Amino acid sequence: MKRWRMTPSGEPEVTEGPGLGDMVRGAVGVAKAALGVQAAPVAEVQARWAFCQQCDQHDCGRCLTCGCFTGAKIRVAGESCPLGKWVAVTVDSQPPKPCCGRKSG
């Protein structure tokens, strides 16, 4: 999928962006992050964010390589950077957070 962005010098640049499958996987990651499913430890989230902020492929909250919303992707333990700057981590199995303040079970 073609996409364009502005370079630091202010010139438009056309690049090959992520495909539909990448965007669907990204949407699943956003849902997991919102529900707290497979949540990464806070220290891991902070370390991942530091890498993303310095990356030239991070633009307006999205990864230009995989198309994910980085704010969501960094919060899911099983996700990894497509450029290898951070890896997936294993966390103990956690039940999803209850919806609407109701207690589960």
KAFEN-V333601 format. One line per field, one symbol per residue. ss: DSSP state (a for helix, b for strand, c for the rest). burial: I if it has 24 or more other ideal C-beta (glycine too) atoms within 12 Angstrom, else O. A space follows every 50 residues. Layout:
ss = ???
burial = ???
This chain:
ss = cbbbbbcccccbbbbbcccaaaaaaaaaaaaaaaacccbccaaaaaaaaa aaaacccbbccbbcccccbaaaaccbccccccccccccccccccccccaa acccc
burial = OOOOOOOOOOOOOOOOIIOOOIOOIIOOIIOIIOOOIIIIOOOIIOOIIO IIOOIOIIIOOIIIIIIIIIIIIIIIIOIIIIOOIIOOOOOOOOOOOOOO OOOOO
